[in-house]
C-alpha cells in the first residue's frame, strides 16, 4: 500500500511550495514603501500608514521612522 502525506493530498505542488517555503521566500512577498496595505505585516518595513496627517484614510506602507 502506498502512503501519502496529508499535505500531499490536500495541496497541489504550488501550495506545498508556499507552505514549506523558507522565511526569506515569504518575506519577499511583502509590499514596499508607497504600496497599498491593510495591516502592518503587509509591508516590508512593518508599518502601514492607515491615516495621513489630515486624519483621512491612507493605507500605504511607510518607513519606520515616519
Residue pairs with C-beta under 8 A, 6 or more apart in sequence:
7 16
7 19
8 16
11 19
18 26
27 44
30 41
30 42
30 43
30 44
31 37
31 42
31 43
31 44
31 61
32 43
32 44
32 61
33 43
33 44
33 45
33 60
33 61
33 62
33 63
34 60
34 61
35 43
35 60
35 61
36 59
36 60
36 61
37 43
37 48
37 49
37 59
37 60
37 61
38 48
38 59
39 48
40 46
40 47
40 48
42 48
42 61
43 61
43 62
44 61
45 61
45 62
45 63
45 64
46 64
47 61
47 62
47 63
47 64
47 66
48 59
48 60
48 61
48 62
49 58
49 59
49 60
49 61
49 62
49 66
50 57
50 58
50 59
51 57
51 58
52 58
